[in-house]
Amino acid sequence: MTTPKGPQLAVLPSDAEADSRPKPQVLQPSGWPVPKGYANGMAAEGRIVVTGGVIGWDAQERLADGFAPQVRQILSNIAEILAEAGARPEHLVRLTWYVVDMEEYLTNLKELGKIYRAAFGAHYPAMALVQVVRLVEKAARVEIEATAIIPR
């Protein structure tokens, strides 16, 4: 058996192929109020991509200053991680947010909405928001875990 020489290349779908594949399905029970900024549930089939807890620092581990700037950096970081697997934000099915101050989150909701839409568009997966005592990096105000499913 011979071992191939040179770099191993992954074949990613073209944009036309990707657009024809099924997208995650939003689960909205009949009669329930439509949530704003998140989905009650999602269903999808395909390759699962998960992130660890992502915080708002750049590639040099410099943490953005403030809650909203950290969220902007986190969403950018998540998009980069997804891209490594050939996934895009519309493949997200779940985000879990960990915040150290719920009031800080609520105070920034309007700006967070703009930041989110700039990063991920109008795709809103299932989300959970949890207040925690602190995060591993003491200066981090928020940490987000993501789950995406790339359709077959």
N, C-alpha and C positions, 0 to 999 in steps of 0.2 A: 504494500500500500504506500502511495506517495503522498506527501504532505504538500498542499498548494503553497507556492511562494508568493510573496507580496501581500498587500493589505486585503483583509476580508471586507467585502462591500455588501451593504444591506440594500435591498431593492424596496424602495418606498413607493407607494401608489402616487400616480400623477394627480394633479388637482382635479381633473375630470373624473378619474376613478374614485377618488376620495369623496367627491360630491355625490356620486351615485350610490354610495354605500348607505345603509340605514343609519340614522342618527339615534342617539338615546331618546327614549320615550318619556315624556313628563307624565307622572301619575297624579291625576287630579280627580279625587272621588266626587261623584255627582252630588251637588248640593253644598259642597264645602266652599267657603270663601276662597277666592284665588289669592294666594300669597303674593306679596310684593317683594321682589328681590331674592327669592329663593323658590324652590319647588318642594312640595310635600314628599315626593318620592320620584325615583327615576328607574327605568328598566333599560338594559342594553345587553348585547351579546358581543363577545370579541375578546381581544387581548387586554388584560387588566394592567394598568399602570398606576402605581401608588408612589407618593412622596413621603418622606419623613416630615417631621415638623420643620417648616421652612420659616426662617425669620428674615427681617428686613435689612440684611447686610449684602454688600456687593462682593465681587470676586476677591477683593483684598480684605474681606471681613471687616469692612467699615460699616457700622450700623447707621442707618439714616436717622436723622434727628427729629423725633416727634412721631406721634401715632399715625397720622395720615401718610407722611412720607415713608414710614416703615411698611404700611400696607401696600403702597405703590411699588416698593422694591420687592416685597414678597410676591405679589402677583406677577411681576416681571420674572422673578426667579422661578416660580412655578411654571410659567410659559416656557422658559428655557429647559427645565427638566422634562416637561412633556415633549418638547421638540426632539430631545435625545432619543425618545422612543417612537418618534414619528406621529405623535399625538398633537392635537390642537385644543384650544380652550373649549370648543364646542363638544369635545369628547368627555369633558368633566361630568361626573355623575354625583360627586359628593365633595364638599369642603367642610372641614371642622376647624373653627376659629377658636383659639385660646387667647383670652385677653386678661391683662392684669387689673383692669379697671373698667367695669361695665359702663359707668357713667362717661368715661372718656370715649368709648365706642359710640354710645348713644348721642353724645354731643357732636360727633363727627359724621353722623349718618349721611347727611346731604353730600358732603365732600367725598365720603367713601363710595357712594353711589356713582359719582362722576369718575372716580379713579377706577372702580370696578368695570364700568362700561367702556372706558378707554382701553383697558387691558383685555377684557374678555367679551366685549359686546353685550348683547341683550340675552345671552345664554345664562340661565340661572339654575344650577344644579340643586340637589338637596343640600341643605346646610344645617349645621349646628353651631351654636355659640356658647362657649363655656368660660366663666370667670375662674381664674386660677390665682393662687397666692403669689406665685412668681414663675418666671421661666429660667432656664439654665443660664442664659446670658442675662445678667442683672439689668442691663439697660434696655433689653427688648421689651416692647409694650404689647406685642401681639405675635402669635405663631399660628401658622395655618398648615393643615395636612390636606392633601388632595388625592382623590381617586378619579381616574379616567378610564374609559373603556373604548379602545379603538375597534370600530366595527370590522368584521371579517370581509 
